[in-house]
Amino acid sequence: MSKAARQASRMGERASRFAARLRRAQMGVAAVEFALTAPIILGMFLAGAELTNFAITRMRVSQIALHVADNASRIGTNSLLTAPQISEAQINDLLIGANMQSGTLDLAANGRIIISSLEPVSNPNPEPKRFRIHWQRCYGAKAWSSSHGAQGDTDLEGMGPTSKQVTAPDGGAVIFVEVAYDYTPLISADIVPTTVITDTAAMTVRDDRDYGGNGGTGVYNNEGVTASTCA
């Protein structure tokens, strides 16, 4: 082999070794890059999963509040002789049904539902109009009081946030529902805005309901069941 051929061969071997070292270096860089970015990508994935679960839970709480208000505005025992009467048994069934609807949220253990009957102080209701909470019922083990009034309040301008208060029509009532739920994070409570999810809903009573009740309480209890009071 000539001298030129030997030099060419050595140069080729050196080039091959350099290419091999370069490939190993690139693989090392990729491994380092992956090690640096993996925690960030994983964190983003987990945060996305937590926020998605929070949004779904909040939507479910909102739907429960709306359904309870809607159903409470419809219930009543119809009679040809009297206006529909609402009973403690019906309210209890309504609240148990709401807990069944909550499914894995288990509002009985982790939440609180407050139903209030907002009614005019007098009929007709002169200006400035004032309203009362004739009766209020609660369900769930969570310690949570109404943010908008308690049973027996008689000088209310309405119920709800100041800029979004609801009022009751003369001779009628509005069912106002508050739901509070203790959210259990999947990963960390630091990711979500709050661990206490709250929502409200209101529906006008559909029929000409009998608002008397036993002893003027607004609710009848001919079945003798235990009322779901807020005490």
Phi, psi and omega in degrees: 000134182287164179300319181296321180293319179297318179297320179295322180294316179297320179297322178294320179295319179296320179296321179294316179296322179295319179296321179295317178297323180295318178297318179296322179295319179295320178297322178294318178298317179298320179295319179294316179299318179296318181297327181282323185271337184303313179299324180293314180296317179297319179297318178296319179297314181293320178296319178297319179295319180294314181294324177295315179296321178297315181296319179295317179296318179296321178296320179294320178297318179297318179295322178297315179301316181294317181294320179296315179298317181295313182293321180293333179281349182255333188295158179154148178270117183280147178212147178287341185260335184227166174290158180305135180251136177262139184239162177297323180297320179295319178296317178300316179298321179299316181290321177296320177297322178296321178294322177295322178295329182290339176059235184292345177294328178053071181298332179301322182263329190245003185216189180209130174245131178237121178250128179235141175257105181270123184225156176296146177295325178214161178231117359290162186258101185287164175285146349288132186295136178230151186227161180230156170263101185292313176217157181214134180231148185228158179208139178113149186279347182293136177282105184205125179257155179300139178269358189233006177140162181235161178304132180101344176298133186231009182227051182262143173277347181158189177231145181117179177303151186308319183274355183225038182290143175256150179231163182257145178285158176303133178075006182229198181204160173238131175271119181249125185240134174240136177233131175235138184220135176275109182281132177260112183295148174286322187236302183205140177289344181290343184277327186266156182296324182202158176258001175244109181265127179233151176203158179227159175206155180215141178220138176284136178299130188286315188260174174280079186290150172281112184265011183284296182074174178293120179066025179077015182283344183093346182229137177268154178217056180292339180279344180072032181275167177280123181288146179274063183291167182264007181290000000 
